[in-house]
């Protein structure tokens, strides 16, 4: 149901844009979110976006990451700028409640 893409390896200060294609109407699903999971840590929300376009970010990514959505394409995006090594993780998308079966995620690796 979910396919994340766009990850890769970049140096600190670089940028990546992640995409999340959902095989369902994301408008009907409501608030969508990007999560990340670093090795040995739990999966946490980093950004969310409501149907109305209201966004919320975890403090550590504010001003650097931008979440957006295209309801016509059932796709959610995460633009990540000024990346630092602490952003290294596998990134996933889902509803804010985690209602869908999780995808495989996309690996983001930031080197110093």
C-alpha positions as CSV (number, residue, x, y, z in Angstrom):
1,X,0.0,0.0,0.0
2,X,2.9,2.3,0.6
3,X,6.1,2.8,-1.4
4,X,8.7,5.2,-0.1
5,X,11.6,6.4,-2.4
6,X,14.2,9.1,-2.8
7,X,16.6,8.2,-0.1
8,X,20.4,8.0,-0.6
9,X,23.7,9.0,0.8
10,X,24.7,12.6,1.1
11,X,27.2,14.7,2.9
12,X,26.3,17.0,5.7
13,X,24.6,20.1,4.4
14,X,23.1,18.3,1.5
15,X,19.5,17.8,0.5
16,X,17.1,15.0,-0.4
17,X,13.5,14.8,-1.4
18,X,11.6,11.8,-0.3
19,X,8.4,10.6,-2.0
20,X,5.7,8.3,-0.6
21,X,3.2,6.8,-3.0
22,X,0.0,5.4,-1.4
23,X,-2.3,3.0,-3.2
24,X,-5.3,4.6,-1.5
25,X,-6.9,8.0,-1.4
26,X,-4.8,10.0,1.0
27,X,-7.5,12.6,1.2
28,X,-9.7,10.0,2.8
29,X,-6.9,8.9,5.1
30,X,-6.6,12.3,6.6
31,X,-3.4,13.5,8.3
32,X,-0.3,11.9,6.8
33,X,3.1,11.7,8.4
34,X,6.8,10.9,7.8
35,X,8.5,8.8,10.4
36,X,12.1,7.8,10.9
37,X,13.9,5.0,12.7
38,X,17.6,5.1,13.4
39,X,19.5,1.9,14.3
40,X,18.6,0.7,17.8
41,X,15.9,3.3,18.2
42,X,12.2,3.4,18.0
43,X,10.3,4.8,15.0
44,X,9.2,8.4,15.6
45,X,7.2,10.9,13.7
46,X,9.2,13.8,12.2
47,X,6.5,15.6,10.3
48,X,2.8,15.5,9.6
49,X,0.4,17.3,7.3
50,X,-3.4,17.5,7.6
51,X,-6.0,17.6,4.8
52,X,-6.1,21.3,5.2
53,X,-2.3,21.6,4.8
54,X,-1.5,22.3,8.4
55,X,1.9,21.0,9.2
56,X,3.8,20.0,12.3
57,X,7.4,19.1,12.8
58,X,9.6,17.6,15.5
59,X,11.8,20.4,16.9
60,X,15.0,18.9,15.5
61,X,13.9,19.3,11.9
62,X,12.0,22.6,12.0
63,X,13.3,25.0,9.4
64,X,15.1,22.3,7.5
65,X,12.4,19.8,6.5
66,X,9.2,20.5,4.6
67,X,6.3,18.1,4.2
68,X,3.8,18.4,1.4
69,X,1.1,16.3,-0.2
70,X,-0.6,15.9,-3.6
71,X,-4.0,14.4,-3.0
72,X,-4.5,14.0,-6.8
73,X,-1.5,11.7,-7.0
74,X,-1.9,10.1,-3.5
75,X,1.7,11.1,-2.8
76,X,3.3,12.7,0.2
77,X,6.7,14.4,0.0
78,X,9.4,15.3,2.5
79,X,12.0,17.9,1.3
80,X,15.0,17.7,3.6
81,X,17.6,20.4,3.5
82,X,20.7,21.1,5.6
83,X,21.0,17.4,6.5
84,X,23.3,16.4,9.3
85,X,24.5,12.9,10.5
86,X,21.8,12.8,13.1
87,X,19.2,12.6,10.3
88,X,20.6,9.2,9.3
89,X,17.7,6.7,9.5
90,X,15.2,4.7,7.5
91,X,12.3,7.0,6.7
92,X,8.7,5.7,6.4
93,X,5.4,7.3,5.7
94,X,2.0,6.4,7.0
95,X,-1.1,8.0,8.5
96,X,-0.5,9.9,11.7
97,X,-2.1,6.9,13.5
98,X,0.0,4.4,11.7
99,X,-3.2,2.9,10.2
100,X,-1.6,1.4,7.1
101,X,0.7,-1.6,6.7
102,X,4.2,-0.2,6.9
103,X,6.3,0.0,3.7
104,X,9.9,-0.9,3.5
105,X,11.0,2.6,4.0
106,X,13.9,4.5,2.3
107,X,17.4,4.7,3.8
108,X,18.9,8.2,4.3
109,X,22.6,8.3,5.2
110,X,24.3,11.6,6.0
111,X,28.1,11.6,6.4
112,X,30.1,14.3,8.1
